[in-house]
Amino acid sequence: MKMKLFQTICRQLRSSKGFSVESAALVAFSTSSYSCGRKKKVNPYEEVDQEKYSNLVQSVLSSRGVAHTPGSVEEDALLCGPVSKHKPPKQDIFLQGKRFHEALESILSPQETLEERDENLLKSGYIKSVQHILKDVSGVRALESAVQHETLNYIGLLDCVAEYQGKLCVIDWKTSEKPKPFIQSTFDNPLQVVAYMGAMNHDTNYSFQVQCGLIVVAYKDGSPAHPHFMDAELCSQYWAKWLLRLEEYTEKKKNQNIQKPE
């Protein structure tokens, strides 16, 4: 019965334009380490459980195995937990990804003063790599922000919501050892972006809607990062794929639970 209801919801959302589907009132919880442009609601949690919020979307994306996992394995393992069938990355790769995100948050957050910023973080090759991208980023709405899609029963932790070249986007910062000049090279990263976008647009903690996405692939040697902009039409196409992936994952988990001995 629940599966039929889920499939009905998926069909309805696939046929809808964009992600601005009106939703019922959700459980109120403050989700962002930094957020503006919306009214904060009562927070029943002392802190956001980042492991809880980051693992689920990654679990769905990695459920098909190696061929469908995100391209930036080293960073996604840090943010979203180890990807299945991959060996854990080395500790220095973990730290590089973590420091890259810390530096970006320091740069993009208006709450931090110049004196509070760690200059060593800002001198990394990854930050040099994204300098030309940052010039086009403005109007930051949220950083490291948790989102929840209560209807489809999933949660996530997005990197950034800001304007890129004047268009409000969910921005996902990635690191890679190999050049990724085409969006196809990022594997499942677009699905990750639209999953966060769809959840945020159905989360009553946010008073704005986002129709576009941006994947930025940064390089350790400082070579110019590749930006992959996703307009509303492209996001809609990936949203349909995300719904299918989520449906497959839910069915797989259901079957696993059935097979478990009493």
Secondary structure, DSSP 8 states (H G I E B T S, - for coil): -HHHHHHHHHHHHHHSSTT------------EEEE-SS------SSS--HHHHHHHHHHHHHTT-GGGS-S-HHHHHHHH---TTS----HHHHHHHHHHHHHHHHHH-TTS-GGGS-HHHHTSHHHHHTHHHHTTEEEEEEEEEEEEETTTTEEEEEEEEEEETTEEEEEEEEEESS---SGGGGTTHHHHHHHHHHHHHT-TT-SS---EEEEEEEETT----EEEEE-HHHHHHHHHHHHHHHHHHHHHHHHHHHHS--
